[in-house]
Amino acid sequence: MDQKTDAKDSKKVEIKVDETVALGQYASLAAIRHSREEFLFDFAFLFPDGPFGKLVARIIVSPAHAKRFLEALQANIKRYEDAYGTIIPADLPPPVDFIQ
């Protein structure tokens, strides 16, 4: 390994996590949009007793981060399926509109 790789591998980033963020949010729907400069990931909860839902999180990332996210998600899904079996996708949700 060269010195750049050694220096990169030895650094560790510590991230502070607030309690409210650590609790997480449940989302039953994800919508993804993009422009040339960014990807938007919208996560929403669809209420089971009505044709409506609520946006619970919006994450905006660069295209490079979106690609790393895809690679990490694919690797995690493979490990999950290796351990627990194939994931059977549910029916697709109905089309959605975001309102304010």
C-alpha positions, 0 to 999 in steps of 0.5 A: 500500500502507498502512503495515501492509502495508509493515511486514508485507512487510518482515519476514522470519522466519529459522527454524533447522533442525536437521540431523535435521529437515532430512533429512526423513521419508518417509511413504507414508500421511497421516491427518487428524483434527480437533476444533473447536480443531485439526487433526492430521496424522499421517504414517506409513510403511507397510512393504511386506512386512507389514500394519503401519507406523510413525508418523513425524510428527504435526503439530498446527495451528490451523484457520486454519493448516490452511486456509493449508496447503491453499491452499499445497498446492493451489497447489504441486500446480497448479505441479507438474502444469503442469510435469510433467503430471497426478498419477495417484493410487495406490490408496487404502491399507487402513484403519489403526488407531494403536496404542501 
